[in-house]
Amino acid sequence: MTVPYDIMADVLGALDKISRGKVPTVACDEQGLAYSTFVTYTKKYPQLSMLRQEAEDRLYDLMAEALPNIFNHHIYGVEDPKEASVVSSNIKWLLERRRQKAYGAHSTVEHHLSADREVLDALQKAKARAQGGTVLDTIVNDTFAIDHPNVIDVDVITSGEENEEDIRSLY
């Protein structure tokens, strides 16, 4: 039967192997420790969690350092060029997934807005209508035409009472 202090020694041994370049599952297997137990203990104890983080950082740094020297690296080195290509591709894939900020593909997104004046004016009017304000539409013959749902632009020629009744019916 294993007791907690035996498990702690195994967890620390696995952390040492991880910091020397072994992936966590392989390190646990070599230590004779179940990976689930390793994860449970490193989550349960904050000190072990910090040690695990440091060990994994060293692991990924070692993997990144192996890429330029893939043929003669002491852990990941291989002699066959095809096999070296596969190993380096696997290392790159793992680093991109596990440490995205440091090793992932970085991309920038730039937005350029190019629109003519009519489109920009229409967007401004729509924005003002959505916010419930008024918008100065255009200047027509030195008079202002206002675009607002409560304002009606009507040209009235007074020639009698009939027109006044038509205008009142608009409201």
C-alpha positions as CSV (number, residue, x, y, z in Angstrom):
1,M,0.0,0.0,0.0
2,T,1.3,3.4,-0.9
3,V,1.1,6.2,1.7
4,P,0.9,9.9,0.9
5,Y,4.6,10.6,1.6
6,D,5.5,7.9,-0.9
7,I,3.3,9.6,-3.5
8,M,4.9,12.9,-2.7
9,A,8.3,11.5,-3.5
10,D,7.0,10.1,-6.8
11,V,5.4,13.4,-7.7
12,L,8.6,15.2,-7.0
13,G,10.5,12.6,-9.0
14,A,8.1,13.1,-12.0
15,L,8.5,16.9,-11.7
16,D,12.3,16.4,-11.9
17,K,12.0,14.3,-15.0
18,I,9.6,16.8,-16.6
19,S,12.1,19.6,-16.0
20,R,14.8,17.5,-17.7
21,G,12.7,17.2,-20.9
22,K,10.3,14.3,-20.4
23,V,6.6,15.0,-21.2
24,P,4.4,14.6,-18.1
25,T,2.8,11.3,-19.0
26,V,6.2,9.6,-19.8
27,A,7.7,11.1,-16.6
28,C,4.9,9.6,-14.6
29,D,5.1,6.2,-16.3
30,E,8.9,6.1,-15.6
31,Q,8.3,7.1,-12.0
32,G,5.6,4.4,-11.5
33,L,2.9,7.0,-10.8
34,A,-0.5,7.3,-12.3
35,Y,-0.9,10.5,-14.3
36,S,-4.3,11.2,-12.7
37,T,-2.6,10.9,-9.2
38,F,0.1,13.3,-10.4
39,V,-2.5,15.8,-11.6
40,T,-4.6,15.5,-8.4
41,Y,-1.6,16.2,-6.1
42,T,-0.3,19.1,-8.2
43,K,-3.7,20.7,-8.1
44,K,-4.3,20.0,-4.4
45,Y,-1.0,21.5,-3.1
46,P,-0.2,25.1,-4.3
47,Q,3.6,24.5,-3.8
48,L,3.4,21.4,-6.1
49,S,1.4,23.4,-8.6
50,M,4.1,26.1,-8.8
51,L,6.8,23.4,-9.2
52,R,4.8,21.8,-12.0
53,Q,4.4,25.1,-13.7
54,E,8.2,25.7,-13.5
55,A,9.0,22.2,-14.7
56,E,6.6,22.5,-17.7
57,D,8.1,25.9,-18.6
58,R,11.6,24.3,-18.6
59,L,10.2,21.3,-20.6
60,Y,8.8,23.6,-23.3
61,D,12.0,25.7,-23.3
62,L,14.1,22.5,-23.8
63,M,11.8,21.5,-26.7
64,A,12.2,24.9,-28.3
65,E,16.0,24.7,-27.9
66,A,16.0,21.3,-29.5
67,L,14.5,22.6,-32.8
68,P,17.8,24.1,-34.2
69,N,19.8,21.1,-33.1
70,I,17.3,18.4,-33.9
71,F,20.0,16.0,-35.3
72,N,22.2,16.0,-32.2
73,H,20.0,16.9,-29.3
74,H,20.4,14.6,-26.3
75,I,16.7,14.0,-25.8
76,Y,14.9,14.6,-29.1
77,G,17.8,14.2,-31.5
78,V,17.4,11.8,-34.5
79,E,19.7,11.0,-37.4
80,D,17.2,10.4,-40.2
81,P,16.1,13.7,-42.0
82,K,12.6,12.5,-42.5
83,E,12.2,11.5,-38.9
84,A,13.8,14.8,-37.8
85,S,11.2,16.6,-39.8
86,V,8.4,14.7,-38.1
87,V,9.9,15.3,-34.7
88,S,10.4,19.0,-35.2
89,S,6.9,19.3,-36.6
90,N,5.5,17.6,-33.6
91,I,7.5,19.8,-31.2
92,K,6.3,22.9,-33.0
93,W,2.7,21.7,-32.9
94,L,2.9,21.0,-29.2
95,L,4.5,24.3,-28.4
96,E,1.9,26.2,-30.4
97,R,-0.9,24.5,-28.4
98,R,0.6,24.5,-24.9
99,R,2.4,27.9,-24.9
100,Q,0.5,30.0,-27.4
101,K,1.7,33.3,-26.2
102,A,5.3,32.4,-26.4
103,Y,5.5,30.0,-29.3
104,G,2.2,30.2,-31.2
105,A,1.7,31.9,-34.5
106,H,1.1,35.6,-34.0
107,S,-1.1,37.5,-36.3
108,T,-2.3,41.0,-36.4
109,V,-5.6,42.1,-37.8
110,E,-5.9,45.6,-39.4
111,H,-9.2,47.2,-40.2
112,H,-9.3,49.8,-42.9
113,L,-12.6,51.6,-43.6
114,S,-12.9,53.1,-47.0
115,A,-16.3,54.5,-48.0
116,D,-17.4,57.4,-50.0
117,R,-19.1,60.4,-48.5
118,E,-22.7,59.3,-49.2
119,V,-22.2,56.0,-47.3
120,L,-20.6,57.8,-44.3
121,D,-23.5,60.3,-44.3
122,A,-26.1,57.5,-44.4
123,L,-24.3,55.7,-41.5
124,Q,-24.3,58.9,-39.4
125,K,-28.0,59.4,-40.0
126,A,-28.8,55.8,-39.1
127,K,-26.7,56.2,-35.9
128,A,-28.5,59.4,-34.9
129,R,-32.0,57.8,-35.6
130,A,-31.0,54.8,-33.5
131,Q,-30.0,57.1,-30.7
132,G,-33.2,59.2,-31.0
133,G,-31.5,62.5,-32.0
134,T,-31.8,64.7,-35.0
135,V,-29.4,65.0,-37.8
136,L,-28.7,67.9,-40.1
137,D,-29.2,66.2,-43.4
138,T,-28.1,68.6,-46.1
139,I,-28.1,72.2,-47.0
140,V,-30.5,72.8,-49.9
141,N,-30.6,76.3,-51.4
142,D,-29.2,77.9,-48.3
143,T,-32.0,76.3,-46.1
144,F,-31.6,73.4,-43.8
145,A,-33.5,70.2,-44.4
146,I,-33.8,68.1,-41.2
147,D,-34.1,64.4,-41.2
148,H,-36.2,63.4,-38.2
149,P,-39.3,61.2,-38.0
150,N,-41.3,64.0,-36.3
151,V,-40.5,66.7,-38.9
152,I,-42.3,66.8,-42.2
153,D,-41.0,68.9,-45.0
154,V,-44.0,70.2,-47.0
155,D,-44.0,72.9,-49.6
156,V,-47.4,74.7,-49.2
157,I,-48.9,77.1,-51.7
158,T,-51.8,78.8,-50.1
159,S,-54.7,79.2,-52.4
160,G,-57.6,78.4,-50.1
161,E,-59.0,76.3,-47.3
162,E,-58.6,73.0,-49.1
163,N,-54.8,72.9,-48.6
164,E,-55.1,73.7,-44.9
165,E,-57.3,70.7,-44.5
166,D,-54.8,68.5,-46.4
167,I,-52.0,69.6,-44.2
168,R,-53.9,69.0,-41.0
169,S,-54.6,65.5,-42.1
170,L,-50.9,64.8,-42.2
171,Y,-50.5,65.2,-38.5
